[in-house]
Amino acid sequence: MFRNNDYVKLTRDYLRNIGYYRIAVANMSTDIKDLESRMQDVPIKITDYGPMPGGGAGELNGVERAAESKLEAVEDYKCKSAELKQLSRQIDRLENCIENLPDEEQKAVKLFYIDRLNYGELARAMGWSERTVKRRVSSGTRAVAVMLFGPKAEKKVQFVVC
């Protein structure tokens, strides 16, 4: 099976999910604040192992467990911060693309993808025909795809889908 121009399809998916991405950013920000708090709450003290080299028993003591917990929190913090930065950047790119559309296409794209109006509702709200709405949503979506992915999004590229 072949699918034409997946860049436009991918753009549609991004536009449909932008509201969910914003919620994800808010949730990830909360998670990061929790991790920051967790990292500050873990005091790490120096432990005395006594005269035995290597500390004796193979199990972790309380201080070592606290240090390990803090290291895990730091790694989790780094990972979540990178994910948050990437997702925020993607949202900014999408919003920038939408803002650079011509006014009619911008309104159509926002109402269709973000406000989730169907073609009929959008046509009534804007005073356009449904055909005009479909044309403006489609051309706006293609324009956003070109802004996101460059000129390769304009070409009829075929992808093999298994």
C-alpha positions in Angstrom: 0.0 0.0 0.0 1.2 3.5 -0.8 0.4 6.7 1.0 1.0 10.0 -0.7 2.7 12.9 1.0 2.8 11.9 4.7 4.1 15.3 5.6 0.7 16.8 5.2 -0.9 13.9 7.2 1.7 14.4 9.9 0.9 18.1 10.0 -2.8 17.4 10.3 -2.0 15.1 13.3 0.2 17.8 14.9 -2.5 20.4 14.4 -5.3 18.1 15.8 -3.2 17.4 18.9 -1.9 20.9 19.7 -4.3 21.3 22.6 -3.2 17.9 24.1 0.4 19.0 23.7 -0.2 22.1 25.7 -1.8 20.0 28.5 1.2 17.7 28.3 3.6 20.6 28.8 1.7 21.7 31.9 1.7 18.2 33.3 5.4 17.8 32.5 6.2 21.1 34.2 4.4 19.9 37.3 6.4 16.6 37.2 9.7 18.6 36.9 8.8 20.8 39.9 8.1 17.6 41.9 11.4 16.2 40.9 13.2 19.4 41.8 11.6 19.3 45.2 12.5 15.6 45.6 16.1 16.3 44.8 16.3 19.0 47.4 14.6 16.9 50.0 17.3 14.2 49.9 20.2 15.0 52.1 23.3 13.1 51.4 25.7 12.7 54.3 29.1 11.2 54.5 29.1 7.7 56.0 31.8 6.0 58.0 32.5 2.5 56.9 34.9 1.7 59.7 38.2 -0.1 59.2 36.9 -2.7 56.8 37.8 -1.9 53.1 34.8 -1.6 50.8 32.3 -1.1 53.6 31.7 -4.7 54.5 28.2 -5.9 53.6 27.1 -5.9 49.9 23.9 -4.1 50.7 23.4 -0.4 50.5 23.1 1.5 53.7 20.7 4.4 54.2 23.1 7.1 52.9 23.9 5.1 49.8 20.2 4.5 49.1 19.6 8.2 49.5 22.5 9.0 47.1 21.1 6.5 44.6 17.6 7.9 44.9 19.0 11.4 44.3 21.0 10.2 41.2 17.9 8.6 39.8 15.9 11.8 40.4 18.6 13.8 38.6 18.6 11.5 35.6 14.8 11.6 35.5 14.9 15.4 35.7 17.3 15.7 32.8 15.2 13.4 30.7 11.9 15.1 31.4 13.5 18.5 31.0 14.7 17.6 27.5 11.3 16.2 26.6 9.6 19.3 27.8 12.0 21.5 25.9 11.4 19.5 22.7 7.6 19.5 23.0 7.5 23.3 23.9 9.7 23.9 20.8 7.3 21.9 18.6 4.3 23.9 20.0 6.1 27.2 19.3 6.9 26.1 15.8 3.3 25.1 15.1 1.9 28.3 16.6 4.4 30.4 14.6 3.4 28.6 11.4 -0.3 29.2 12.0 0.3 32.9 12.8 2.1 33.3 9.5 -0.8 32.1 7.4 -3.0 34.5 5.5 -5.9 35.7 7.6 -8.6 33.5 6.1 -6.5 30.4 6.2 -5.4 31.2 9.7 -9.0 31.5 10.9 -10.0 28.3 9.1 -7.1 26.3 10.5 -7.6 27.6 14.1 -11.4 27.0 14.1 -11.1 23.6 12.4 -8.1 22.1 14.3 -8.0 24.0 17.6 -11.6 24.8 18.2 -12.7 21.6 16.5 -15.5 23.0 14.5 -16.7 20.8 11.6 -16.9 22.1 8.0 -20.6 23.0 8.3 -20.2 24.8 11.7 -17.1 26.6 10.4 -18.9 27.7 7.2 -21.8 29.1 9.2 -19.5 30.9 11.6 -17.4 32.5 8.9 -20.2 33.1 6.3 -18.4 31.0 3.8 -19.5 28.0 1.7 -18.4 24.5 2.9 -16.4 24.2 -0.3 -14.5 27.4 0.6 -13.9 26.2 4.1 -12.5 22.9 2.9 -10.3 24.7 0.4 -9.0 27.1 3.1 -8.4 24.4 5.7 -6.6 22.3 3.1 -4.4 25.0 1.7 -3.6 26.3 5.3 -2.7 22.7 6.3 -0.4 22.3 3.3 1.2 25.7 4.0 1.9 24.8 7.6 3.4 21.5 6.3 5.7 23.4 4.0 6.7 25.8 6.9 7.4 22.8 9.2 9.1 20.4 6.7 10.3 22.6 3.8 9.7 22.2 0.1 9.7 18.4 0.4 6.2 18.7 1.9 4.9 20.1 -1.4 5.9 17.2 -3.6 3.8 14.1 -4.1 6.1 11.7 -2.2 5.0 8.1 -2.0 5.8 6.2 1.2 5.4 2.4 1.4 3.2 1.5 4.3 3.3 -2.1 5.5 
